[in-house]
């Protein structure tokens, strides 16, 4: 992070206020983009967990209808939540 004093920016006590430099992209964008990406990732991971639980709960007949075996469903259910 690159910190520098903003030209002509002083507070009441005469101390220079500090502004974030060009290399600090997170602060320049306000961090909102990062928070939005984190929220989106959490939503995707939550949806994966939900879908995998639903697949695991299907009957053998329902699995056969969608072209999966019980082993396929188990393998999908066992995947970590961060893996697509």
C-alpha positions as a printed Julia matrix, in Angstrom:
84×3 Matrix{Float64}:
   0.0     0.0     0.0
   1.38    3.36   -0.98
   0.54    6.21    1.39
   1.14    9.83    0.56
  -0.05   13.18    1.82
  -2.69   14.8    -0.32
  -1.46   18.16   -1.62
  -2.92   21.0     0.45
  -4.91   18.61    2.62
  -4.34   19.46    6.24
  -6.66   19.08    9.18
  -7.32   21.67   11.88
  -4.12   20.82   13.73
  -1.96   21.4    10.66
  -1.19   17.71   10.22
  -1.27   16.38    6.71
  -4.18   14.08    5.97
  -3.15   10.85    4.33
  -4.65    9.67    1.06
  -4.24    6.25   -0.47
  -1.93    6.04   -3.45
  -2.46    4.63   -6.89
  -1.22    1.16   -5.95
  -3.96    0.59   -3.42
  -6.75   -0.48   -5.75
  -8.93   -1.93   -3.0
  -9.18    1.36   -1.16
  -9.65    3.43   -4.3
 -12.67    1.36   -5.25
 -13.98    1.59   -1.72
 -13.73   -2.15   -1.17
 -17.32   -2.57   -2.4
 -16.17   -4.68   -5.34
 -14.34   -7.05   -3.05
 -17.33   -7.41   -0.75
 -19.62   -8.04   -3.7
 -17.31  -10.78   -5.0
 -17.13  -12.4    -1.56
 -20.92  -12.3    -1.23
 -21.29  -13.82   -4.7
 -18.8   -16.6    -3.9
 -20.65  -17.42   -0.67
 -23.95  -17.58   -2.56
 -22.47  -19.92   -5.18
 -20.95  -22.19   -2.55
 -24.2   -22.28   -0.59
 -26.13  -23.2    -3.73
 -23.65  -25.99   -4.52
 -24.1   -27.45   -1.05
 -27.89  -27.29   -1.4
 -27.89  -28.95   -4.82
 -25.49  -31.69   -3.75
 -27.66  -32.51   -0.76
 -30.69  -32.72   -3.03
 -28.91  -35.07   -5.43
 -27.82  -37.28   -2.53
 -31.42  -37.45   -1.3
 -32.85  -38.63   -4.64
 -34.1   -42.18   -4.98
 -32.31  -44.65   -7.24
 -35.17  -44.35   -9.74
 -34.91  -40.54   -9.83
 -31.15  -40.76  -10.26
 -31.64  -43.18  -13.14
 -34.08  -40.74  -14.76
 -31.39  -38.05  -14.85
 -28.67  -40.45  -15.95
 -26.8   -40.85  -12.65
 -26.01  -43.83  -10.49
 -25.95  -43.91   -6.71
 -22.13  -43.87   -6.95
 -22.24  -40.73   -9.14
 -24.5   -39.04   -6.58
 -22.21  -40.05   -3.73
 -19.14  -38.75   -5.56
 -20.87  -35.43   -6.22
 -22.03  -35.19   -2.61
 -18.51  -35.86   -1.31
 -16.92  -33.02   -3.34
 -15.72  -30.05   -1.28
 -18.07  -27.07   -1.43
 -15.47  -24.91   -3.2
 -15.07  -27.35   -6.13
 -17.46  -26.99   -9.07
